Amino acid sequence: MSLKRKILELQKKREKVLQGGGEKAIEKQVAMGKMTARERIITLLDENSFHEYDMFVEHEARDFGMATKVLHGDGVIIGTGTIYGAPICIYAQDFTVAGGSLGLMHARKITKIMDHAMKLRVPLIGINDSGGARIQEGVNSLAGYGEIFYRNTIASGVIPQLSVILGPCAGGAVYSPALTDFVFVVDKISKMFITGPEVIKTVLGEEISMEDLGGARVHSEITGNAHFYAESEIECFDQVKKLITYIPWNNSKKAHSFEAKEPKIDQYKIDEIIPGNPKDPYDVRDVVRAVTDDSDFFEIQELWAANIVIGFGRMGGQTVGFVCNQPLVLAGVLDVDSSDKAARFIRYCDSFNIPIVTLVDLPGYLPGVDQEHAGVIRHGAKILYAYSEATVPKITVILRKAYGGGYIAMNSRHLNADFVFALPGAEIAVMGPEGAANIIFRKEIMGAEDPEKMRKQKVKEYKEKFANPYVAAAKGYVDSVIEPEETRKILLHAIEVSQDKVDRKPIKKHGIPPF
Amino acid sequence: MATKPKTSTKASAIKEEEVSKVRFKTLVINDVKYKTLLTEKFKNREKWEEPNLKKILSQIPGTVIKVYVEEGQKVKEGDLMMVLEAMKMKNKIYFPIDGTVKKIYVTENEKVPKKHLMVELK
């Protein structure tokens, strides 16, 4: 055979694999409103940047009539490419090939690209669209999942891992995304659960649709499993691409820096955003926009535990992670979910050399039997742990209220913050004036002729004496009381001088965070 | 698979333009009344009730296989009350305290959800 014919043969072989599961299966995929695996990769990555490997891998299953079945690429596509020039390792499960089911070779392809990502030290993106374990391959399929989970865990904190859920991802399969840094879901397309509606119905008699059990909205609003919610695959890919611009390729690099831009200060003025009365709400995201380059803020887990806000922005062209109490929702309290949300993000920023700016305005922890019984002690402790452990630059601005345990938790000086600033309206105290006065002056209030009048007077006294930033500043707990419009300038300086921060902790295998 | 199309589109927890219009609720923390929005999860949180041992609730959804007592019968703590099949297991349910069976709310072969009142003692 001449080389030319051999080339033709290769081209033919490629052609076949590129057909995936064949026309009918592709039609079905399209009918479900989904792109094919290859279309997804090509849409997500830079033009012509995708290079595929292991195209000709074949499964080795012999039981249950599998020996004669040809599964192109064994139901998964792996390769490398770039996003805005950033190198990426990627895999995408192909639902058109045996429902994207995971067999031994399918899993081997995934673990191969994961190993590549670790060696090359580049981000790994997984596109999940699979019916689950390939039952015909039995325990080999389970082995495959386990080997993926192990690699997810080892890669955690070394390279960014993104999971894009574009179809079913059920049973054991859900634990790979759960172990990765960011999970993307799309309305009506993503489905994630451990046990599906069928089993729930048979075993427990409870009837629920897939969408209501583990659809995109459920994981974005209720469970907190997902970080980004989109209405279409295209919107989802835009989110993935945008995220890639904010994060470094690996844990020994810094995120790519961009040209610095001024915020839109005519639109976002901190002194106009924050009401003087600490009981009044406002959207803390506007305060973030008042300090970030171009007033840009890329929020994460926007719909879940909205009483805390997390996300990325840039300051002076450099990525900054923001953690902010949100007075607009539940008065910005810390509770089980918001503690989990913030703690994980803090650890993400710490792993990937992203400075953390914390904006504080909270009345404390949320009271309630449900919270106590849900373990707000151990969940709340996560946020203390995450801040204390973090060695990236940690800068705090106390915007208004900072009461009690909430004050300590929100990256206070006491947890080894690098800089703590406070606006003049800040109230740093053990609790709100009303509560404090009721306790401290109980006798005076009870014994007064007009207790209500006395209470008001005592609250006023307490407010004047303690509801300010100066008591804390007098002890050095606050480094500087600043004017609202200076905030950006001061944050920029704090980040700049912290560039080469070194904070060595005692050598240990690892800590024991209150998981 | 049948999925209900949801009417709401991408709902940011709070849309910016809503901030000025929204009707805020009150949340009291340490005697301070805050104006704020409440989340669905907060609104739907389970109210705590003091456990009442006389009202025996199902701990897990399942099927009542057999009931071993009758109304009016005197029972002792640890007596077998019923077998509830759940998760393919036949679970024996025992009386938690001494008493007299006031009412039985379930019948054999009945499917019960979680926290369903099954038997009441007096």
Interface residues (C-beta under 8 A of the other chain):
Chain A: D187 K188 V203 L204 G205 E206 S209 M210 E211 D212 G215 R217 E221 I222 Y229 A230 E231 P278 K279 D280 P281 Y282 D283 D286 E302 L303 A306 N307 P327 L328 V329 L330 A331 G332 V333 D337 P363 G364 L366 P367 G368 V369 D370 H373 Y403 G404 M431 G432 P433 E434 G435 A436 N438
Chain B: M1 A2 T3 K4 P5 K6 T9 K10 A11 S12 A13 I14 E16 V19 F24 L27 I29 N30 D31 V32 K33 Y34 K35 T36 L37 L38 T39 E40 K41 F42 R45 E46 W48 I60 P61 G62 T63 A86 M87 K88 K111 P113
